[in-house]
Amino acid sequence: MKTLYAQAQKGGTVALVEKELPAPGPGQVLLKAKYSAMSPGTENGLLGEHIVPLPTSIGYAMVAEVIEVGPEVYELKVGDHIVTTGEHAQYLIMDEMNCTICPEGVDLKQAAFWNLGHTGMYALRRSGLQMGEPCAVLGQGFVGAITAQCARIAGAMPVIVTDLDDDRLEAAKKMGVDVAINSKTDPDGLANEVAKLGGGLPVIFEATGARGPLMQAAEMIGERGRLVMISQVHGEAMPPIDDPIMQKGASLIGTYVNSKPFKLRRADLFIDGIWPPVMHRDLARYGNSDCWTSDEDIRVFLGLIKYGKLDITPLISHEFKYTEISEAYANYVYPNIDGSLTGGVINWTEE
């Protein structure tokens, strides 16, 4: 069968291109796209050829329906809704191991942002934030905003956020943060809030997409605090944060989401009517709080949406038909970075 997919081309343009798809092989499923997510960060780096050479597929967060399963597929069945790191495409073949099933009743448009969602969740887990600790999140792009919401749900008090954009700050307030500061119009706002708390924050998340704010974060972090780096930046030098970090005994924590296992399967011994126990041939899902894989965090993120603990609709600033994908990238991501796009959803369900 044929499918249309989005291809990032030399020069940073995005085009819809047709290709042939094979039947799903062993362990694979055929998916029909529902919604896919776009945001300025990673895709800007991709279109600027900072990640892999162009041309290449583009897109990394998809919610889709399983319409065919290949042999040796054990968990998924036709009709299941899943999320996966698929490219923007009408139809795609994915390995079952690269799919996480959506709980019944979850809002699929919100679910399409699972990849950014579990990135923010990983930052929270790496921070070791405790209930009642105050924290600040610098930057309210999609990942920064999700991180603030995860901190709020985890019991941080207060949750302080900063950004340069009033619309993003307004969305943060709608979602329940305690203090929202425009660091352009109120450059002393964060320092004033920190002073009210007695000076020095135990946890600061840096998610601005720039390196300069790291210096402010290093100065604002408290003794033995945790400064968590979320954003990756191309072409900017690190500010001299080593001295304030070292003097206060603080920790600098990286949160690249692929630094943890994506999914784990376990092999188990069992008694099959004879002794000694033998190895079970099927691998079972391993899910336990002693190891939060990406797959487990994705399930938590989707569950938070399903049960009404998290509503990220204020972050979905734009929706595009899939036929508009070229213009969407050109006008909002590369080369024209339009700050009004926090989260864009590509609708594959209709023309």
Contacts in CASP RR format, 6 or more apart in sequence:
PFRMAT RR
TARGET T0000
AUTHOR 0000-0000-0000
METHOD contacts of the structure
MODEL  1
MKTLYAQAQKGGTVALVEKELPAPGPGQVLLKAKYSAMSPGTENGLLGEH
IVPLPTSIGYAMVAEVIEVGPEVYELKVGDHIVTTGEHAQYLIMDEMNCT
ICPEGVDLKQAAFWNLGHTGMYALRRSGLQMGEPCAVLGQGFVGAITAQC
ARIAGAMPVIVTDLDDDRLEAAKKMGVDVAINSKTDPDGLANEVAKLGGG
LPVIFEATGARGPLMQAAEMIGERGRLVMISQVHGEAMPPIDDPIMQKGA
SLIGTYVNSKPFKLRRADLFIDGIWPPVMHRDLARYGNSDCWTSDEDIRV
FLGLIKYGKLDITPLISHEFKYTEISEAYANYVYPNIDGSLTGGVINWTE
E
1 20 0 8 1.000
1 21 0 8 1.000
1 91 0 8 1.000
2 18 0 8 1.000
2 19 0 8 1.000
2 20 0 8 1.000
2 21 0 8 1.000
3 18 0 8 1.000
3 19 0 8 1.000
3 21 0 8 1.000
3 89 0 8 1.000
3 90 0 8 1.000
3 91 0 8 1.000
3 92 0 8 1.000
4 16 0 8 1.000
4 17 0 8 1.000
4 18 0 8 1.000
4 89 0 8 1.000
4 90 0 8 1.000
4 322 0 8 1.000
5 16 0 8 1.000
5 17 0 8 1.000
5 18 0 8 1.000
5 19 0 8 1.000
5 57 0 8 1.000
5 87 0 8 1.000
5 88 0 8 1.000
5 89 0 8 1.000
5 90 0 8 1.000
5 92 0 8 1.000
6 14 0 8 1.000
6 15 0 8 1.000
6 16 0 8 1.000
6 17 0 8 1.000
6 57 0 8 1.000
6 58 0 8 1.000
6 59 0 8 1.000
6 87 0 8 1.000
6 88 0 8 1.000
6 89 0 8 1.000
6 325 0 8 1.000
7 14 0 8 1.000
7 15 0 8 1.000
7 16 0 8 1.000
7 17 0 8 1.000
7 55 0 8 1.000
7 56 0 8 1.000
7 57 0 8 1.000
7 58 0 8 1.000
8 14 0 8 1.000
8 46 0 8 1.000
8 47 0 8 1.000
8 54 0 8 1.000
8 55 0 8 1.000
8 56 0 8 1.000
8 57 0 8 1.000
8 58 0 8 1.000
9 15 0 8 1.000
9 54 0 8 1.000
9 55 0 8 1.000
10 54 0 8 1.000
10 55 0 8 1.000
11 47 0 8 1.000
11 48 0 8 1.000
11 49 0 8 1.000
11 54 0 8 1.000
12 47 0 8 1.000
12 48 0 8 1.000
12 49 0 8 1.000
12 54 0 8 1.000
12 334 0 8 1.000
12 335 0 8 1.000
13 326 0 8 1.000
13 329 0 8 1.000
13 330 0 8 1.000
14 47 0 8 1.000
14 58 0 8 1.000
14 325 0 8 1.000
14 326 0 8 1.000
14 329 0 8 1.000
14 330 0 8 1.000
15 326 0 8 1.000
16 322 0 8 1.000
16 323 0 8 1.000
16 325 0 8 1.000
16 326 0 8 1.000
21 30 0 8 1.000
21 91 0 8 1.000
21 92 0 8 1.000
21 93 0 8 1.000
22 93 0 8 1.000
23 30 0 8 1.000
23 68 0 8 1.000
23 70 0 8 1.000
24 30 0 8 1.000
24 68 0 8 1.000
24 69 0 8 1.000
24 70 0 8 1.000
24 73 0 8 1.000
24 93 0 8 1.000
25 70 0 8 1.000
25 71 0 8 1.000
25 93 0 8 1.000
26 70 0 8 1.000
26 71 0 8 1.000
26 72 0 8 1.000
27 70 0 8 1.000
27 71 0 8 1.000
27 72 0 8 1.000
27 73 0 8 1.000
27 95 0 8 1.000
27 96 0 8 1.000
27 97 0 8 1.000
28 69 0 8 1.000
28 70 0 8 1.000
28 73 0 8 1.000
28 93 0 8 1.000
28 94 0 8 1.000
28 95 0 8 1.000
28 96 0 8 1.000
29 66 0 8 1.000
29 68 0 8 1.000
29 69 0 8 1.000
29 70 0 8 1.000
29 73 0 8 1.000
29 76 0 8 1.000
29 82 0 8 1.000
29 93 0 8 1.000
29 94 0 8 1.000
29 96 0 8 1.000
29 99 0 8 1.000
30 66 0 8 1.000
30 67 0 8 1.000
30 68 0 8 1.000
30 69 0 8 1.000
30 70 0 8 1.000
30 91 0 8 1.000
30 92 0 8 1.000
30 93 0 8 1.000
31 62 0 8 1.000
31 64 0 8 1.000
31 65 0 8 1.000
31 66 0 8 1.000
31 67 0 8 1.000
31 82 0 8 1.000
31 84 0 8 1.000
31 91 0 8 1.000
31 92 0 8 1.000
31 93 0 8 1.000
31 94 0 8 1.000
32 64 0 8 1.000
32 65 0 8 1.000
32 67 0 8 1.000
32 90 0 8 1.000
32 91 0 8 1.000
32 348 0 8 1.000
33 62 0 8 1.000
33 63 0 8 1.000
33 64 0 8 1.000
33 88 0 8 1.000
33 89 0 8 1.000
33 90 0 8 1.000
33 91 0 8 1.000
33 92 0 8 1.000
33 322 0 8 1.000
33 348 0 8 1.000
34 63 0 8 1.000
34 64 0 8 1.000
34 65 0 8 1.000
34 81 0 8 1.000
34 108 0 8 1.000
34 112 0 8 1.000
34 348 0 8 1.000
34 349 0 8 1.000
35 62 0 8 1.000
35 63 0 8 1.000
35 108 0 8 1.000
35 109 0 8 1.000
35 111 0 8 1.000
35 112 0 8 1.000
35 345 0 8 1.000
35 346 0 8 1.000
35 347 0 8 1.000
35 348 0 8 1.000
35 349 0 8 1.000
36 59 0 8 1.000
36 61 0 8 1.000
36 62 0 8 1.000
36 63 0 8 1.000
36 86 0 8 1.000
36 88 0 8 1.000
36 112 0 8 1.000
36 345 0 8 1.000
36 346 0 8 1.000
36 348 0 8 1.000
37 61 0 8 1.000
37 62 0 8 1.000
37 112 0 8 1.000
37 113 0 8 1.000
37 115 0 8 1.000
37 116 0 8 1.000
37 343 0 8 1.000
37 344 0 8 1.000
37 345 0 8 1.000
37 346 0 8 1.000
38 59 0 8 1.000
38 88 0 8 1.000
38 328 0 8 1.000
38 329 0 8 1.000
38 333 0 8 1.000
38 341 0 8 1.000
38 343 0 8 1.000
38 344 0 8 1.000
38 345 0 8 1.000
38 346 0 8 1.000
39 116 0 8 1.000
39 141 0 8 1.000
39 142 0 8 1.000
39 341 0 8 1.000
39 342 0 8 1.000
39 343 0 8 1.000
39 344 0 8 1.000
40 332 0 8 1.000
40 333 0 8 1.000
40 337 0 8 1.000
40 339 0 8 1.000
40 341 0 8 1.000
41 209 0 8 1.000
41 333 0 8 1.000
42 51 0 8 1.000
42 60 0 8 1.000
43 58 0 8 1.000
43 59 0 8 1.000
43 329 0 8 1.000
43 333 0 8 1.000
43 334 0 8 1.000
44 333 0 8 1.000
44 334 0 8 1.000
44 337 0 8 1.000
45 51 0 8 1.000
45 234 0 8 1.000
45 334 0 8 1.000
46 52 0 8 1.000
46 56 0 8 1.000
46 58 0 8 1.000
47 54 0 8 1.000
47 58 0 8 1.000
47 329 0 8 1.000
47 333 0 8 1.000
47 334 0 8 1.000
48 54 0 8 1.000
48 334 0 8 1.000
50 234 0 8 1.000
57 87 0 8 1.000
57 88 0 8 1.000
57 89 0 8 1.000
58 87 0 8 1.000
58 88 0 8 1.000
58 329 0 8 1.000
59 86 0 8 1.000
59 87 0 8 1.000
59 88 0 8 1.000
60 85 0 8 1.000
60 86 0 8 1.000
60 87 0 8 1.000
60 115 0 8 1.000
61 83 0 8 1.000
61 85 0 8 1.000
61 86 0 8 1.000
61 112 0 8 1.000
61 113 0 8 1.000
61 114 0 8 1.000
61 115 0 8 1.000
61 116 0 8 1.000
62 83 0 8 1.000
62 84 0 8 1.000
62 85 0 8 1.000
62 86 0 8 1.000
62 87 0 8 1.000
62 88 0 8 1.000
62 89 0 8 1.000
62 92 0 8 1.000
62 112 0 8 1.000
63 81 0 8 1.000
63 82 0 8 1.000
63 83 0 8 1.000
63 102 0 8 1.000
63 108 0 8 1.000
63 111 0 8 1.000
63 112 0 8 1.000
63 114 0 8 1.000
64 81 0 8 1.000
64 82 0 8 1.000
64 83 0 8 1.000
64 84 0 8 1.000
64 92 0 8 1.000
65 79 0 8 1.000
65 80 0 8 1.000
65 81 0 8 1.000
65 82 0 8 1.000
66 76 0 8 1.000
66 77 0 8 1.000
66 78 0 8 1.000
66 79 0 8 1.000
66 80 0 8 1.000
66 81 0 8 1.000
66 82 0 8 1.000
67 78 0 8 1.000
67 79 0 8 1.000
67 91 0 8 1.000
68 78 0 8 1.000
69 76 0 8 1.000
69 77 0 8 1.000
69 78 0 8 1.000
73 96 0 8 1.000
74 96 0 8 1.000
74 282 0 8 1.000
75 96 0 8 1.000
75 101 0 8 1.000
75 285 0 8 1.000
76 82 0 8 1.000
76 96 0 8 1.000
76 99 0 8 1.000
76 101 0 8 1.000
80 101 0 8 1.000
80 102 0 8 1.000
81 101 0 8 1.000
81 102 0 8 1.000
81 106 0 8 1.000
81 108 0 8 1.000
81 111 0 8 1.000
82 99 0 8 1.000
82 100 0 8 1.000
82 101 0 8 1.000
82 102 0 8 1.000
83 99 0 8 1.000
83 100 0 8 1.000
83 102 0 8 1.000
83 111 0 8 1.000
83 112 0 8 1.000
83 114 0 8 1.000
83 115 0 8 1.000
83 298 0 8 1.000
83 302 0 8 1.000
84 94 0 8 1.000
84 98 0 8 1.000
84 99 0 8 1.000
84 100 0 8 1.000
85 98 0 8 1.000
85 115 0 8 1.000
86 92 0 8 1.000
86 94 0 8 1.000
86 98 0 8 1.000
88 322 0 8 1.000
88 325 0 8 1.000
88 346 0 8 1.000
90 322 0 8 1.000
90 348 0 8 1.000
97 263 0 8 1.000
97 265 0 8 1.000
98 262 0 8 1.000
100 114 0 8 1.000
100 295 0 8 1.000
100 298 0 8 1.000
100 299 0 8 1.000
100 302 0 8 1.000
102 108 0 8 1.000
102 111 0 8 1.000
102 302 0 8 1.000
103 299 0 8 1.000
103 302 0 8 1.000
103 303 0 8 1.000
103 306 0 8 1.000
105 306 0 8 1.000
106 302 0 8 1.000
106 303 0 8 1.000
106 305 0 8 1.000
106 306 0 8 1.000
107 305 0 8 1.000
107 313 0 8 1.000
109 313 0 8 1.000
109 316 0 8 1.000
109 319 0 8 1.000
109 345 0 8 1.000
110 305 0 8 1.000
110 311 0 8 1.000
110 312 0 8 1.000
110 313 0 8 1.000
110 316 0 8 1.000
111 302 0 8 1.000
111 305 0 8 1.000
112 345 0 8 1.000
113 142 0 8 1.000
113 146 0 8 1.000
113 312 0 8 1.000
113 315 0 8 1.000
113 316 0 8 1.000
113 343 0 8 1.000
113 345 0 8 1.000
114 298 0 8 1.000
114 301 0 8 1.000
114 302 0 8 1.000
116 142 0 8 1.000
116 143 0 8 1.000
116 146 0 8 1.000
117 142 0 8 1.000
117 143 0 8 1.000
117 146 0 8 1.000
117 301 0 8 1.000
118 257 0 8 1.000
118 294 0 8 1.000
118 297 0 8 1.000
118 298 0 8 1.000
118 300 0 8 1.000
118 301 0 8 1.000
119 143 0 8 1.000
119 146 0 8 1.000
119 230 0 8 1.000
119 255 0 8 1.000
119 257 0 8 1.000
120 143 0 8 1.000
120 144 0 8 1.000
120 146 0 8 1.000
120 147 0 8 1.000
120 150 0 8 1.000
120 230 0 8 1.000
120 255 0 8 1.000
121 146 0 8 1.000
121 150 0 8 1.000
121 297 0 8 1.000
121 300 0 8 1.000
121 301 0 8 1.000
122 255 0 8 1.000
122 257 0 8 1.000
122 260 0 8 1.000
122 292 0 8 1.000
122 294 0 8 1.000
122 297 0 8 1.000
123 143 0 8 1.000
123 147 0 8 1.000
123 150 0 8 1.000
123 205 0 8 1.000
123 207 0 8 1.000
123 228 0 8 1.000
123 230 0 8 1.000
123 255 0 8 1.000
124 147 0 8 1.000
124 150 0 8 1.000
124 151 0 8 1.000
124 154 0 8 1.000
125 292 0 8 1.000
125 297 0 8 1.000
126 228 0 8 1.000
126 253 0 8 1.000
126 254 0 8 1.000
126 255 0 8 1.000
127 135 0 8 1.000
127 203 0 8 1.000
127 205 0 8 1.000
127 226 0 8 1.000
127 228 0 8 1.000
127 253 0 8 1.000
128 203 0 8 1.000
128 226 0 8 1.000
129 135 0 8 1.000
129 151 0 8 1.000
129 154 0 8 1.000
129 155 0 8 1.000
129 156 0 8 1.000
129 202 0 8 1.000
129 203 0 8 1.000
129 226 0 8 1.000
131 154 0 8 1.000
131 155 0 8 1.000
131 156 0 8 1.000
131 157 0 8 1.000
132 155 0 8 1.000
132 156 0 8 1.000
132 157 0 8 1.000
133 156 0 8 1.000
133 157 0 8 1.000
133 202 0 8 1.000
133 203 0 8 1.000
134 156 0 8 1.000
134 157 0 8 1.000
134 158 0 8 1.000
134 159 0 8 1.000
134 160 0 8 1.000
134 197 0 8 1.000
134 201 0 8 1.000
134 202 0 8 1.000
134 203 0 8 1.000
135 151 0 8 1.000
135 156 0 8 1.000
135 159 0 8 1.000
135 160 0 8 1.000
135 201 0 8 1.000
135 202 0 8 1.000
135 203 0 8 1.000
135 204 0 8 1.000
135 205 0 8 1.000
136 159 0 8 1.000
136 160 0 8 1.000
136 161 0 8 1.000
136 162 0 8 1.000
136 190 0 8 1.000
136 193 0 8 1.000
136 194 0 8 1.000
136 201 0 8 1.000
136 203 0 8 1.000
136 204 0 8 1.000
136 205 0 8 1.000
136 217 0 8 1.000
136 220 0 8 1.000
137 144 0 8 1.000
137 145 0 8 1.000
137 147 0 8 1.000
137 148 0 8 1.000
137 151 0 8 1.000
137 159 0 8 1.000
137 160 0 8 1.000
137 161 0 8 1.000
137 162 0 8 1.000
137 204 0 8 1.000
137 205 0 8 1.000
137 207 0 8 1.000
138 161 0 8 1.000
138 162 0 8 1.000
138 183 0 8 1.000
138 204 0 8 1.000
138 205 0 8 1.000
138 206 0 8 1.000
138 207 0 8 1.000
138 208 0 8 1.000
138 213 0 8 1.000
138 216 0 8 1.000
138 217 0 8 1.000
139 161 0 8 1.000
139 162 0 8 1.000
139 163 0 8 1.000
139 168 0 8 1.000
139 206 0 8 1.000
139 207 0 8 1.000
139 208 0 8 1.000
139 209 0 8 1.000
139 213 0 8 1.000
140 148 0 8 1.000
140 161 0 8 1.000
140 162 0 8 1.000
140 163 0 8 1.000
140 165 0 8 1.000
140 168 0 8 1.000
140 169 0 8 1.000
140 171 0 8 1.000
140 172 0 8 1.000
140 180 0 8 1.000
140 207 0 8 1.000
140 342 0 8 1.000
141 163 0 8 1.000
141 168 0 8 1.000
141 207 0 8 1.000
141 315 0 8 1.000
141 342 0 8 1.000
142 315 0 8 1.000
142 342 0 8 1.000
142 343 0 8 1.000
143 207 0 8 1.000
143 230 0 8 1.000
143 231 0 8 1.000
144 161 0 8 1.000
144 205 0 8 1.000
144 207 0 8 1.000
144 230 0 8 1.000
145 161 0 8 1.000
145 168 0 8 1.000
145 171 0 8 1.000
145 172 0 8 1.000
145 175 0 8 1.000
145 312 0 8 1.000
145 315 0 8 1.000
145 342 0 8 1.000
146 312 0 8 1.000
146 315 0 8 1.000
147 205 0 8 1.000
147 207 0 8 1.000
147 230 0 8 1.000
148 159 0 8 1.000
148 161 0 8 1.000
148 172 0 8 1.000
148 175 0 8 1.000
148 177 0 8 1.000
148 205 0 8 1.000
149 175 0 8 1.000
149 176 0 8 1.000
149 177 0 8 1.000
149 310 0 8 1.000
149 312 0 8 1.000
151 159 0 8 1.000
151 203 0 8 1.000
151 205 0 8 1.000
152 159 0 8 1.000
152 175 0 8 1.000
152 176 0 8 1.000
152 177 0 8 1.000
153 304 0 8 1.000
153 309 0 8 1.000
153 310 0 8 1.000
156 203 0 8 1.000
157 178 0 8 1.000
158 178 0 8 1.000
158 179 0 8 1.000
159 176 0 8 1.000
159 177 0 8 1.000
159 178 0 8 1.000
159 179 0 8 1.000
160 177 0 8 1.000
160 178 0 8 1.000
160 179 0 8 1.000
160 180 0 8 1.000
160 181 0 8 1.000
160 190 0 8 1.000
160 193 0 8 1.000
160 201 0 8 1.000
161 169 0 8 1.000
161 172 0 8 1.000
161 177 0 8 1.000
161 179 0 8 1.000
161 180 0 8 1.000
161 181 0 8 1.000
162 180 0 8 1.000
162 181 0 8 1.000
162 182 0 8 1.000
162 183 0 8 1.000
162 190 0 8 1.000
163 169 0 8 1.000
163 172 0 8 1.000
163 180 0 8 1.000
163 182 0 8 1.000
163 183 0 8 1.000
164 182 0 8 1.000
164 183 0 8 1.000
164 184 0 8 1.000
165 182 0 8 1.000
165 339 0 8 1.000
166 182 0 8 1.000
167 317 0 8 1.000
167 340 0 8 1.000
168 342 0 8 1.000
169 180 0 8 1.000
169 181 0 8 1.000
169 182 0 8 1.000
170 180 0 8 1.000
171 314 0 8 1.000
171 315 0 8 1.000
171 342 0 8 1.000
172 180 0 8 1.000
173 180 0 8 1.000
174 314 0 8 1.000
175 311 0 8 1.000
175 312 0 8 1.000
175 314 0 8 1.000
175 315 0 8 1.000
179 193 0 8 1.000
181 189 0 8 1.000
181 190 0 8 1.000
181 193 0 8 1.000
183 189 0 8 1.000
183 190 0 8 1.000
190 216 0 8 1.000
190 220 0 8 1.000
191 220 0 8 1.000
194 200 0 8 1.000
194 201 0 8 1.000
194 220 0 8 1.000
199 222 0 8 1.000
200 220 0 8 1.000
200 221 0 8 1.000
200 222 0 8 1.000
200 223 0 8 1.000
201 220 0 8 1.000
201 221 0 8 1.000
201 222 0 8 1.000
201 225 0 8 1.000
202 222 0 8 1.000
202 224 0 8 1.000
202 225 0 8 1.000
202 226 0 8 1.000
203 225 0 8 1.000
203 226 0 8 1.000
203 228 0 8 1.000
204 217 0 8 1.000
204 220 0 8 1.000
204 221 0 8 1.000
204 226 0 8 1.000
204 227 0 8 1.000
204 228 0 8 1.000
205 228 0 8 1.000
205 230 0 8 1.000
206 213 0 8 1.000
206 214 0 8 1.000
206 217 0 8 1.000
206 227 0 8 1.000
206 228 0 8 1.000
206 229 0 8 1.000
206 230 0 8 1.000
206 231 0 8 1.000
207 230 0 8 1.000
207 231 0 8 1.000
208 231 0 8 1.000
209 231 0 8 1.000
209 232 0 8 1.000
209 233 0 8 1.000
210 231 0 8 1.000
210 233 0 8 1.000
210 236 0 8 1.000
211 233 0 8 1.000
211 236 0 8 1.000
211 237 0 8 1.000
211 238 0 8 1.000
211 239 0 8 1.000
212 236 0 8 1.000
212 239 0 8 1.000
214 227 0 8 1.000
214 229 0 8 1.000
214 238 0 8 1.000
214 239 0 8 1.000
214 241 0 8 1.000
215 239 0 8 1.000
215 240 0 8 1.000
215 241 0 8 1.000
217 227 0 8 1.000
217 241 0 8 1.000
218 227 0 8 1.000
218 239 0 8 1.000
218 241 0 8 1.000
218 244 0 8 1.000
218 245 0 8 1.000
218 250 0 8 1.000
219 244 0 8 1.000
221 227 0 8 1.000
221 244 0 8 1.000
221 245 0 8 1.000
221 248 0 8 1.000
221 250 0 8 1.000
222 248 0 8 1.000
222 250 0 8 1.000
223 248 0 8 1.000
223 249 0 8 1.000
223 250 0 8 1.000
224 248 0 8 1.000
224 249 0 8 1.000
224 250 0 8 1.000
224 251 0 8 1.000
225 248 0 8 1.000
225 249 0 8 1.000
225 250 0 8 1.000
225 251 0 8 1.000
226 250 0 8 1.000
226 251 0 8 1.000
226 253 0 8 1.000
227 241 0 8 1.000
227 245 0 8 1.000
227 250 0 8 1.000
227 251 0 8 1.000
227 252 0 8 1.000
227 253 0 8 1.000
228 253 0 8 1.000
228 254 0 8 1.000
228 255 0 8 1.000
229 252 0 8 1.000
229 253 0 8 1.000
229 254 0 8 1.000
229 255 0 8 1.000
230 254 0 8 1.000
230 255 0 8 1.000
232 256 0 8 1.000
241 252 0 8 1.000
244 250 0 8 1.000
245 251 0 8 1.000
245 252 0 8 1.000
257 294 0 8 1.000
258 294 0 8 1.000
260 292 0 8 1.000
260 293 0 8 1.000
260 294 0 8 1.000
261 291 0 8 1.000
261 293 0 8 1.000
261 294 0 8 1.000
262 293 0 8 1.000
262 294 0 8 1.000
262 295 0 8 1.000
263 293 0 8 1.000
263 294 0 8 1.000
263 295 0 8 1.000
264 285 0 8 1.000
264 286 0 8 1.000
264 287 0 8 1.000
264 291 0 8 1.000
264 293 0 8 1.000
264 295 0 8 1.000
265 283 0 8 1.000
265 284 0 8 1.000
265 285 0 8 1.000
265 286 0 8 1.000
266 283 0 8 1.000
266 284 0 8 1.000
266 285 0 8 1.000
266 286 0 8 1.000
267 279 0 8 1.000
267 280 0 8 1.000
267 283 0 8 1.000
268 279 0 8 1.000
268 280 0 8 1.000
268 284 0 8 1.000
269 277 0 8 1.000
269 278 0 8 1.000
269 279 0 8 1.000
269 280 0 8 1.000
270 277 0 8 1.000
270 278 0 8 1.000
270 280 0 8 1.000
271 277 0 8 1.000
272 278 0 8 1.000
286 293 0 8 1.000
287 293 0 8 1.000
287 296 0 8 1.000
301 310 0 8 1.000
303 309 0 8 1.000
304 310 0 8 1.000
305 311 0 8 1.000
305 312 0 8 1.000
315 342 0 8 1.000
315 343 0 8 1.000
316 342 0 8 1.000
316 343 0 8 1.000
316 344 0 8 1.000
316 345 0 8 1.000
317 340 0 8 1.000
317 341 0 8 1.000
317 342 0 8 1.000
317 343 0 8 1.000
317 344 0 8 1.000
318 328 0 8 1.000
318 332 0 8 1.000
318 340 0 8 1.000
318 341 0 8 1.000
318 343 0 8 1.000
318 344 0 8 1.000
318 345 0 8 1.000
319 344 0 8 1.000
319 345 0 8 1.000
319 347 0 8 1.000
320 328 0 8 1.000
320 344 0 8 1.000
320 345 0 8 1.000
320 346 0 8 1.000
320 347 0 8 1.000
321 346 0 8 1.000
321 347 0 8 1.000
321 350 0 8 1.000
321 351 0 8 1.000
322 346 0 8 1.000
322 347 0 8 1.000
322 348 0 8 1.000
323 351 0 8 1.000
325 346 0 8 1.000
328 344 0 8 1.000
328 346 0 8 1.000
330 336 0 8 1.000
331 338 0 8 1.000
332 338 0 8 1.000
332 339 0 8 1.000
332 340 0 8 1.000
332 341 0 8 1.000
332 344 0 8 1.000
333 341 0 8 1.000
END
